[in-house]
């Protein structure tokens, strides 16, 4: 668990007017979904939410809500941001049990760029998927998926089957070995190749003319 605990209160006023009044009071309106209790409108201190977002361990991680001493593990599913200020203005949270299996998007990071022959020769890393949707336990959500680029050359493709996933995690897409990234050649190399082929032909033309 990320270790984030947010104090919440049940929101009495709902609708557009209620949400506006909540924000004016320095709180962020939200809705808590899932479980037998159904949907419950809530409000959370705006500064606490902003601090949680800055931690980098809020979105798609299990956190805890504290309501008058009763704690509930939840997963943030949707965060609406203000179009100008980028400040959070609404949250959708889902109740989970710590050992329950959930689906989350986990970010993909790449390491050892300098150990890739293809990148050292001027190739480019073409990232097909920046995140991968995994099925994991709610109390064991991985921070990242790490892809090692050691030995990868131009033309190589990196598929999900070649990546060591965190213990207990499995990809939601199970019917195909999907691509995470590829190592592509430089555009300059592709443009230079036809030019190099044309050069001998151009040089041969005067020689044939001289024979006449």
Secondary structure by P-SEA (a helix, b strand, c coil): cccbbbbbbbbccccaaaaaaaaaacbbbbbbbbcccccccccccaaaaaaaaaacccccbbbbbbcccbbbbbbbcbbbbccccccccbbbbbbbcccbbbbbbbbbbbcccccccccccbbbbbbcccbbbbbccccccccbbbbbccccccccccccccccccccccccccccccccbbbbccaaaaaaaaaaaaaaaaaaaaaaaaac
